[in-house]
Amino acid sequence: MNIAPDPKSIPESTLLSPEANQAAALASANGVLTVDLDAIVANWRKLEKTAVPAECAAVVKANAYGCGAEQVARALAGAGCKTFFVATIDEARVVRAAVPNAAIYALSGFFQNTGEQYARIDCKPVIGDLNELAEWDVFCRRSGWSGGAAIHIDTGMNRLGLTVTEAQGIIPRINAGDHGITLVLSHLASAELLNNPLNAKQLTAFREIASLFAGVPASLANSSGVFLGPQFQFELVRPGAALYGVNPTPEADNPMQPVVELKARIVQTRNLEKGETVGYGGTWTARRPTRIAIVSAGYADGYFRAASANDGTRGAEVVVAGKRCPIAGRISMDLMAVDITDFEKNAVRRGHMATLIGEGITVDELAHHFGTIGYEVLTSLGKRYARIYKGGVATAEPAPAATEPPVVKAEPPPMPT
């Protein structure tokens, strides 16, 4: 059994400073994910300005779309964001620790015997079922908790939410006062498609039912919904993916700033003869004498196998030494091969970093190669990356647990020359 030594037994001269530990973590990391908190704040402010006079909340579920819920929530609260949405009560605990005074809503609803957990951290459940509402009422009556809840009404998504008829049935409760409902909301199914008729249909249904919730703020717009116009914005908007640089208007240019940069280390370079193959299945064949770089990222790190290249299909690209280079062969669990034949000898070497997101490669471009959307790209970013946070609130990050990726606030070490 291995036992970690008592730090007091180690000579003080051999102990590393936090800065040295951070540098060591970066030096040993096979991949580095940099999150620009200032860009997230800038995106939130743009959305806030677009939605004026509505309040602009922030959706930070799924660890803030892979960007770090604690760090993102703290940065946005510092910029003036007062309301946050998560999916689960566990996510709410993380955000509450970061933003003690903000309003927090949990979108996945209320479950029996969980009331004390909501009350303990002052988190408001988003209730989308009459059984949930009854259970929440019982808890509030027995405990005296008056922290409030939201009502979710389904207007066309057919996922969560009371039907319009069910919502109409609780209007007498709203009219009676002292109802504890602090927000009424619905969710757009096709907001990214500007002329989709479902948008107008949902807007009409929500406007009619929300008008019956006298004195209760209403919310309909997600990231894309913010850009559908003032009629969709009501009293509060709930952007998520747009905060993190995903294009909320895919039929037009992206109005948001890029947020993440992802780099992975080159662990080997090798030369191939014409006719040799690369990777599992031998699906990619060198058509000339070829040099490849093996990059330490794969589908276990959230770089999807769908971005692979074969003899008939070009895959994704990465940036090496400022130049785009095509992937060669199949993406594997931990590694990918990149064609670097066109570089001068020794221009690319073991230890250099390849850029997987950044330097012109956007999250949305990578999503196209993955056959998915930017949301899935971000939320799949692997735990093996060291994480660097730029900007935001200047507070020291706690030392990460042994099972978590290192979190640092420093620039990566220079590439070997």
VOKOLKOL-872308 format. One record per residue (C-alpha): x, y, z. Coordinates in steps of 0.05 Angstrom, whole numbers, plus 5000, padded with zeros to 4 digits. Each point is the difference from the previous one (the first is absolute). Layout:
BEGIN
XYZ...
This chain:
BEGIN
500050005000502750684980499250545052501250734983505450295045498450515053501750694969503350195066505049444990502350284933505750505003497250704988505150124945497049444958492750245004497450334937496450675002492850044971502950354939505149444991494549485008495950354947505950034952501349265013492849834986500250374933506749704981497449295011493150114970498649664934494550514986498350715023493050304998500050765008493450345019499650754989495450255055500450714974497249754933494249665038498650655036500350394934495149514969495350075059500250754995498449974926494049565014498050455058500250604954496149644946494649815050499150675036495650125039499449265016504649715052505649564972501149375040505349474986499349254990506049655032497649285000504649434980505950355034498550634961500149614935506749705018503250675016499749965076493650195037503550295061504750454961494850214949494650165052504950405041502250414939492950134977497650195069505850505003497450294934493050095028496449354984494949865055496549364978502949324981496949374973502749295011497149324985500649645067500550145074507249755000501850524948496450525042504449865060506250164959497150654974497450205068506949945030502650474946494350515001497050035070494950554984497449814931493449694982500949284977494949574963500649254989496849814934499149265010494350085049498149825071500049305030496649775063504550015062504950484968496950645027505150095056505749964949496950574960498650415063507049895029503350364942494150454982499049694931493450084963497349384965497050074930493549615006497249694937495049495026493950035044502749455044506350405011495850615017496049605052506449725032503150695001493750285033500349465054507350155015498850765004494049915044503649545049506650365001497850724993505150104944498250584955505850014952495749964938499749594937499050074925494449704959502049694933494649984946500849574938498250404938502649534946506549675022496349395029505449875050499050305069494450465024492750055018495349994941496650664986493549705027503449785064503050695007493350334992497549565056504750325051498350724982495050055059505949845045503950584968494150475008499349815073506950295015505549735045501349474947507649975004501050004924505750464982500649844925495949694944503949734941499849584937505349764952500750124925501049384957502650334936502650695019506349924958495749984937497750714989493949854957497749355032492550065010500549645067503250625030493950434987495449445023503749935066500350755010492550074992498549435048504950245052497950734996492749805013501449545059505450445031495350604999495649625050505649945050498850705026506250335029504549404986506150134954500149594936505849684961500049684932506550164963506149565001506550214965497150004930493350265025503450655023501250154926492949864978497950705022497150375061493449634997503649365021503950315058494650145053502950175069505949525000504349644948504049365013506149964954504449395006504349774941500950714972503750205064505249484982501050224928495249534963496550364943492850155021498350244930502649444954496650314940504550615008506950185026501549845073499050625043503549695060507450005019503749335001501149765071504149365000506849814971502149275001507149764988503049305003507149795002503749664943503049375030503649734939501550134927501349464949501449904926495849564953501549724932495150094944494549475006500649905076493650085041498450365064495749805059494849475015497449654939505350304955494750464970504950574981505649874951506150444989499950234927507150265005505849955048496650285062501750275068494849975055499450275070496649595054495850465044497949795070492550094996494549534979492849825011501149885074501750745003493750214962503250034931494949574963501949414956495350294947505450524983504549454972502750004929500449434950502049914928493550274975498150515053503850595028499350075075500950585048506350435003504450245057504950595001507349835006505250565001494850494973497949564941493849574992501749264993495249434983498749415045502649344971496249375016495349835056499650375066501549515055498550035075506250415020503550194935499250284930504750054941501050654961503450094933505950485007503649824936500150724974504150275058507550094997503949485037500150135076494650544994495449535039502849575056498049575059497550455056497050534956492650155008494649924946493950445003493449624996495450595015502550704988504350364949494050024953497249325017493450145034495749565044494750014946504949784946502249425043492749825014499049964924505549484995497349635060493149974969496950365060499150695030504650465040496349835064502449284997507150204982500650445062496649535048504449424976506750355014504149495039502250015072507249844981501350704975503450505046495550605004502250724998495350585016501350694971496850635028493850005043500350115074507249975025499349485055504649425014497549334977500049435051504949434988496549474958498649315027504549454976494549734954498550684968503950364946504750545024497250705001504950574991499950744986506450054960502349984929502549344973507649914997503350194935500649464947506949684993504450334949
